[in-house]
């Protein structure tokens, strides 16, 4: 028997699409909220319905451009706690689903909007995707090799962290404030703002040195041997993160170069130490280094492939990869819940709905008859 999650009793209406908003509502759903994802069925034509972030949710199709669709929407809003949307600024106004209209129906609603550049400012109407938010915030300029073009990460950092996670934090803060005030509020999440929020260490070093941080040339990005990546004999890689001198000293002692221990951040010997470490790590395979370094406290790690993390015993024990049974009985891999609560734990309870799968059951819950639902289908309301 699963324990109720921390958000048990909270209802979320999610109008968002693609990754940022649905990732946010997945976090809320994992922790017990009832999430009803609402999308126009025309969105299916884009082929971007990411089922990996739609577990624990109900999904219904609804055309908000119709009068009947808006009536259904506001019936959903009457008993909802949270509304989440990720349209460009102004779209919800045209749909009649803007914050002012929604809070007239439900003053306690927590309304969260996720956009690329925020609801105001000169870029409010600019289109974009993850790479654009990374680049404009300055983050992309710090990723990659020196004297080469910036490297686009293989994961969507702005969408997931600056968008989805920040939205979840904002919603939780607003729900907590509502417990004290009885009022809902509006949340403006800009993914570009969120990426600027990733820069406190870069700002620290810029203020310390008076120079802009450069790609692959900062204390925590390849400049020094103590915080770097190294190729192994089999063409694999490992990371060293020996920031504190005690960890760095252990590595130097292990390689029988104790003279380097006090030169950790010495710029005059930096290249010499880097070359030594590169040559040393190229002498053995990654598995050999794994066996040799496993018990040494030096802050190191394998650079793992995706297949390796899927099978890694650490992530299996921590339940970060699970196996779900799909609606047709098939087995589906799922990422687990990273935030572990002792009394109200999150959980992966159900596989993702198919597109619009819960439309009829939700409409019946709202009081609509089967004949009305059939008519809605004919009139392209659902």
LINJOFEN-V986882 format. One record per backbone hydrogen bond with DSSP energy under -0.5 kcal/mol. CO is the residue of the C=O (numbers start at 1). NH is the residue of the N-H. Records with the same first field share a line. If there is no record, write none. Layout:
CO->NH ; NH
//
This chain:
5->8
7->10
10->34
11->81 ; 82
12->14 ; 36
13->15 ; 84
14->38
17->21
19->23
20->24
21->25
22->26
23->27
24->28
25->29
26->30
27->31
28->33
29->32
30->347
31->7
32->9
33->35
34->12 ; 36
35->37 ; 58
36->14
37->60
39->62
40->43
41->44
42->45
43->46
44->47
48->50
49->51
50->53
51->54
54->57 ; 353
56->35
58->37
59->358
60->39
62->64
63->66
66->70
67->71
68->72
69->73
70->74
71->75
72->76
73->77
74->78
75->79
76->79
77->80
81->110
82->13
83->112
84->15 ; 16
85->114
88->91
90->94
91->95
92->96 ; 97 ; 98
93->96
98->102
99->103
100->104
101->105
102->105 ; 106
106->109
107->184
109->111
110->83 ; 112
111->187
112->85
113->115 ; 189
115->191
116->192
121->124
123->126
124->89
129->132 ; 133
130->134
131->135
132->136
133->137
134->139 ; 140
135->138
139->142
140->143
142->144 ; 216
143->151
145->148
155->157
156->160
157->161 ; 162
158->163
159->164
160->165
161->166
163->167
164->168
165->169
166->170
167->171
168->172
169->173
170->174
171->175
172->176
173->177
174->178
175->179
176->180
177->180 ; 181
178->182
185->111
187->113 ; 189
188->190
189->115 ; 191
190->194
191->195
192->196
193->197
195->198
196->199
199->203
200->204
201->205
202->206
203->207
204->208
205->209
206->210
214->217
218->221 ; 223
221->218
224->227
226->242
227->222
228->240
230->238
232->235
236->232
237->303
238->230
239->301
240->228
241->243
244->247 ; 248
245->249
246->250
247->251
248->252
249->253
250->254
251->255
252->257
253->256
257->260
258->261
260->263
261->264
263->266
265->267
266->269 ; 270
269->273
270->274
271->275
272->276
273->277
274->278
275->279
276->280
277->281
278->282
280->283
281->233 ; 284
284->233
285->289
286->290
287->291
288->292
289->293
290->294
293->296
296->298
299->241
301->239
302->304
305->309
306->310
307->311
308->312
312->316
313->317
314->318
315->320 ; 321
316->319
320->336
322->324 ; 334
324->326 ; 332
326->329
330->326
332->324
334->322
336->338
338->340
339->341 ; 346
344->6
347->349
350->56
354->357
356->359
358->362
359->363
360->364
361->365
362->366
363->368
364->367
369->373
370->374
371->375
372->376
373->377
374->378
375->379
376->381 ; 382
377->380
381->63
//
